[in-house]
């Protein structure tokens, strides 16, 4: 069996193995708040011209009726996936009137928790389940943190790659079992090195004071009246004010990333174990559901992790059952902020870097994560979110500490060999230049997006709201001036009408009431 990062990379760099990387697939899910022309969270329903949020494959909503989620299909490269995302944005802007898509992760002006409308998915049982789940999130964590937007990066290797990689490693076992094991190797290392994502791409160092509903946050400084910030922060979205799993310690359930069996077992325990605090909220109170159940997690999606193994679910199929039945199909990275310096909220440099990072994490040695290391991983992510650009910041690596700048440069240095493999595959030196430019940010933190945001605010003497509003208006003009071809226009219009028709069919075809539907789902 071939072991060691350098040995694996050397073999993978040969033409026969490199060619199998061509079949990798990339997908994006980008969230954006719809806001009024005055910069307040939109109170209008999801526009019918965009289709049904319940059933549309590319345009849906996340927690709030106003929090759009724009989704690409899995595609073969950055140009393709960004091109599709651009078209989705252009179509959305054709159909939201004078409203804007907010250009940052941290939200616009809010006027209390109840100013945040929960997503509405129609009267079908499936639609009501999505709505009630969101009610439960609001009761459990509050609505405000649920409207922080992010971008998810989805990645999978091709079947041809896995066949070749199995041969390269000299491992003979059922292919899906091999794939599951290797994806968990990748996931564990992506957790270990995941702090580089908010450092390099974090773009939420400041927040509008309205986020705190009149309360002064204890750990944030005032940049300007109406704006709070972390002087060395990179991603408040991933920090203490964001959505986290704060019940792990006292509930006794913590997800394990050793292998698929343990991962599924931990999540299954969490979605079936009652939690006293949630029992006190009640489930069906006076004929209205406050939450789907009173368990530690209502459903698996409630568990926040920066990385998730994923499989496509069938009708009434739980994610854990889909993973157990068919294994891992792709890996989802959830720690990307909305890039306020890119119209679509993400750019090709981020995608190219993440492609290299994923392969780096796969090839690197990946022992199980101990309890002590898991604590260090969590602390590293929080430290980088709140003070990642602080000079001399130390992070925990195994049983020692290491300067962030040194560790980041070491990671990028190891990634350069993988970048060369991608460059040989595609021609040119794009990937190498991307990795080298990110490596430079560990020497010059002022080049990070978070530092650039704060510098631009200072230069313009503008607070977070004015900065974000200016950016949002600029991108509104960009997409309004983007002309879709007749073919693209017809494609998105057809997707919208088909999704509305599908939602109506679901509403007509329900054969049980909502109570029975939930019983059937959770018993399955």
N, C-alpha and C positions, 0 to 999 in steps of 0.2 A: 504494500500500500504506500503510495506517495504521500509524504507528510511535509509540512513546512511551507510557509508562504512563498518563498523564493523558488522552491522546486515546482510547486503548482503553477506559478506564473511562467516559469521557463517552458514547461510543457504546453501550457495554454497558448503561449505566444507562437507556436508553430501553426502553419497555415491551415492544416486540417482541423484544428480545434478552434482557431480564431473565427473561421467562417461560420461556425454554429452560433456565434453571438449575433449574427445578422437577424436572427429570428426573434430577438427579444421584443417585448411589447411594453409600451408606456401609456399610462392614462392619467388624466388630471381631473380633480374635483375642486372647483374654486367657488368659495362663498363670497357673497357681496350683499350688503344691506341695501334695499331700496329706500331712498330717503326723499323727502319733499324738497322742492326748490329752496326752502329756507334751511335745509340741513337737519330736519327732524325725521325720526324713524317713521316710515310710511304707515299710515293707518288704512290704506286702501287694500282690498282683497288682491290676491294673486291674479294678475290680469288674464282674463279668459283667452285672449289672443295668444298667450304663451302656451296654452294647453293646460292639462290637468297635472298638478304637482304630484299626485299619487301615482300616475302611470307614465308620465313623459320620461323617456330614457335619458334626455340631455338637459332638461330644464325642470328643476324641482325646487323645493324649499327645505331648509334644515329646521331649526327649532321654531323660528318665527315665520309668520305669514310674509313678513318683509325680508327675511333672510334667504335670498336666492342662492341656489347651488347649481352651478353650471358644470356639466359633466361631458367629458370627451369619451368616445369609445377607445379601447386599447388600439394603439397605432405604433408604427414601426420606427418613429424618430421624432426629434424635437420639432423640426419644421412642420411635419404633418399635424402633430397634436396641438401646437400653438396656432397653426392655421385654422384648425377646426374651432378652437376656443375663441379665436378672433371673430369667426362667423357667428357663433352663438351670441357673443356680446352685441354684435351689430344687429342681429335679429331682435334681441331683447330691447335694445334702445329704440327700435322702430315701434315698439308696442307698450312703452311705459309712459308715454306723454312727456310731461315736463320733469318727471322724477329723475333722480340720479342713482347711479351705483356708487356706493361709498368706496373710496379708493384706499382704505387702510383696514387693518385688522380690528383695531379698537373702534368702537361704534361712535355714531354721531350724537347730536343732542338728544337726550332722553328726559322724559318728564315723569319719572317714577316707574316702578315695576309694571303697573297696569297699563302703561303706555306701550308695552311690548305685546303685540298680538300673537297668540300661539297659532302655529300652522293649522290650516283647515284643509282636510282631505276628502270632504264629502261625507255622505251618509252611509256608505258601505261599511261592513264590519272591519275590513282591512283599513279603510280610511279612519274610522273611529279609533282603532287600535293605535295608529300613529299619533292621532291627536291626544288621546288619553296618556300615552307614554310621555308626551311633551308636558302635559299637565303635571304629571308626576315629577318630571325634572324640575319644573318651576317650584313645586312644593318642597322638594328635597334640597335644592341648591340655590333657589332664586332665579328669576328670569334674566336678570341683567347679564350675568356671565355667559348665558346661552347665546347671546347675539354677538359675541366676539367671533370674527370671521377668520378663516384660515384656508390654506390650500393643501390638498392631499395629493401625494405623488404615488401612483400605483405602478408596480414593476413586476414583470415575470420573464423568466428565461424560456427558451423554446424547448420543445421535446427533443429536438436534435442536439441541443446543448447538453441536456441532462443525460442523454445516451452517451455522448462523448465524455462528459465529466465523470460518469460512473466508470467508464473504461479507463480514463486517466488515473483515477484514484485506485482502481483495482478492486472495487467493491461490487460484489455480486449479491443482490437481493431484489425483491419485487420493486419495480421502478417507482411506483408512487410512494412506497415506504422510504426509498432512497431520497426522493425529492423532498418529502416532508422533513427528513432529518437534516438535509442540507439547507433548506429554508430556515430551519430553526438555528443552525449555525450562523447563518446570515443575520437573523433577527437578534440573537444575543450580542453579536458584535456591533450591530446597528444601535442597540441600546447603549453599549459601552462607549461608542464613538459619537453617539447621537447629539451630544452637546455642541459639536461643530456646526450643526445646522442653525440653531439660533444665533450662534456667534457670527457666522458668515452671512446669514440671510435674515436674521431677526430684524423686523421693521416696526416694532411697537414699543419704543422707549418712553412714550408719553401718552397721556390720555386726557380726555375732556373731563372737567370737574363734575359734569352732570352724571357721569358714570356712577358716582358715589352718592347721588341723591341727597346732597346737602351735608353729608358727613365728610370731615377732613380725614383722608387716609393717614394712618400713623407712620407708614414707612416710605412715603413719597414726598418729594420736595415740590415746591411751587416754582414752576418755570416762569410763568406769567399769570396774571389773574385769569382764572378759568382753566388753567392747564397744570397738571401734575406730571412729574417725570422721575426717572431714576437717572442720575448723572452718568453712570456707567452701564445702564441697562441696555439690553438688546431686544428682549421680547417679553413685555409685561403679560402678553397673552399666555405664555407658558409659566408665568410666575404665580405668586400666591393669590392674585386676584382672578386668575383664570379657572377653568373647569378642571377639577382634579378629583381623584378618588381618596377622599379624606376619611373614609370609614374603614379602610383596610386594616389598620392596626387593631381597633377595638372590636371589629367584627370577626377577626381571626381568619379571614380569607384573603390570600394574596396569590395572584396568578403566577404560575411557574412556567418558565420558558425552556425547560430541559428537553422536552419533546412534545409531540402533538398529543399523546395520551394524557400527560400531566396537565398540559394547557387546557384541554377540553374538560378534564375532571375538575380543575379549579373553577373554571367559569360555570360549569354545570352546578357545582355546589353553591356558588354565589347567587344563581338565579332560582335556587330552590330553598334557600335558607332564610327564614324570617328574621327581620331586624326590628328590635323593640321600638326604636325611634320612628320607624316608618309605620309600624303597627299603630302607634299613637295618632298618626295622621288620619288613619282610616282609609279604606279602599273605596267602597261604594257607600257614600254618605248621603242620606235623604234622596236616593235614586240617581245620584250623579257620581261617576267615577272620578276620584281624585288622583289615582294612580292605577297601574295595571295590577299590582299586587304589593305586598308589604315586605318583599324579600330584599336582601342586600342589594341586588340588582334587579330591576324590573325585567329587563332583557339584556342580552350580551352587549349590545351597543352602548349601554350606559357605562361600561367599564372604559375609562379613559386610559389609553396608552399611546405613546408617541409612535409605536409600530404595531401593526396587526397582521397576522396571517389571515388570508381571506379565501373563501370559496363562494360561488354563486349559489344562492338558495332557491329551492323550488317553492311552490305554493304551500303555505303553512309549515314550512321547514325552518327550524331554528338554525342559526349560524353554527352552533356547536355540532348539531347533527349533520349538517352539510360537510363540515370539516372532517368529522369522524368517518362519514360514508365515502367521500371522494377525495379527501386530502386537500392540501394547499394548492390553490390555483395561482395566487399572486400575493405579493406583500404590499401593504399600504403604509406609507410614511405620512404621519399627520402633523408634524412639527413645523411645517413651513408657514411663516406669516404671509399675508398678502403683500406682495412687493409693490410698494407705493410708487416706485420709479418705473414700473412697466404697465402699459395700458391694460393688459390682460391679468395683471397681478402676479405674473411669473414670467421669467424670460429664459432664453435658450441656454444661457450660461449656468443657471441653476440646474436645469435638466441634465446638461452634459456632466456637471460635477456629480450629481446624484447617481447617474449611471455608473460612473467610475467608483463612487463610494460603495454602491451596492455590491459590485464585483469584488472590491477590496475586502468588504466584510465577509463575503462568501469564502474567499481564498485564505483568509487569516485563521490561525488556530482559534478555536472557540470552545473552551471548556465550559462546564455548567457554571451558572452564576450563583455564588454563595450568598447567604443572607447579608454578610458584611459588604460584599461587593454591590449587592442590590441597593443597599442604603447609600453607598457612595455614588452609584449611578444616578439615583434620584436627587441627591444633594448637588451633584455636578450640574444637572439640568437646571435646578433652581438657582444655583450660584451664577451660571452664565446668563440666565434670563434676567437677573436683577443687577449683576455687576460684571458682566462678561468682559467689558473693556477696561476694567480697573487694573492699573499697572501692578504687575507682580502677582496677580490672582493665582492661587494654587488650587488644583483639582486633585481628587483622590483617584489613584490608579492602583488597583489591587490593594496592597497593604502599605502603600507609601503615598506621598504627595508629589506633584510635579507641576511646574509652571504651565499655565494654559498655553502661553505662546510657544513654549518648547514642544509640548505634546502635539499641538496643532500642526506645527511645521514638520514633525516626524510623520504624522499621518499623511500629510500631503506629499511628503517625499516618497513614502511607500506607494502612494497612489500614482506617481509619475510613470512607473513601469506599466501599470494597467492603462493609463491614458495613451501610452504609445501603442498598445495593442488596438485600442479603438481607432487611433489615427491610421494605423496600417489597414484596418478594415475599411475605413471610409476615405482614405487619402487626405493629405494635408496634415496640419498640426493643431487643429482646433482644440482637441481634448487636452493636449499638453499645455497649451496656452491658458486654458480655463483653470486647470489645476494650479499652475504657477501663479496666476493672478489671485486665486483664493489663498494660496500659501503666503503671499505678500501681505495679506490682511492681518496675519498673526504678528507681523513686524510693524504694521502701520494700522492700528485699530480705527484711526479716523477715516479709513476707506470703507468701513463697514456701512451697510444701509442705515443702521440705527444712529451711528455718529453723523452720517450725512443728513439725516432728517433733522436732528437737533441743530446742526450747523446751519441748515437752510432756514429753520425757524428763527434762530438768533439773527441771521443776516437780514431777514425780512421783518424782524420784530413782530412775529405773528405767533399766536398760540396754536395748540393742536387743531382746534376746530377750523381756524382760518387756513392753516396749511392743508388739511385734508379736504376742505371745501374747494380750495383752488385746484388741487390735483384732480378732484372728482369732476369739476367743470371742464378741465382740459381734456380729460378722457371722454367725457360726454360728447364734446365736439369731435374728437377723433372718430368715435364709432358712428356718430350721426353722419359723418362724411364718408363712411365706408359703404360702398354700394355693393350689395349682394348680387351675384348673377341670377338670372331668371331660374336657373336650375337649383341654386342654393335656396332662393326664396321659396320655390315650390316645395323643396325638401322639408324645410322647417315648418312651413304652413301645414303640410301633410302630417308631420309628426304631432303638431298641436291638435289638429282635428281628430286624428286617430286616438290620441291619448284621452280626449274628452269622450269619445265614443266608448272607449274601453272602460272608463270610469262609470259611465252610465250603465253598461252591461253588468259590471260588478255590483252595482247598487240594485239592479233588478234580479240578479241571480242568487243573492243571499238566501239561504234556505233555513237559517236558524237566527235567533236573536243574539244580541251582543254578548250576553252572559254565557250562552252556550258556545259561541264562537271562541271566547277566551278559554273556556274549559277545554275545548277541542285542541286549541293551539298548545296550551301548556301541558296537556296530557300526551301530546304526540311525541 
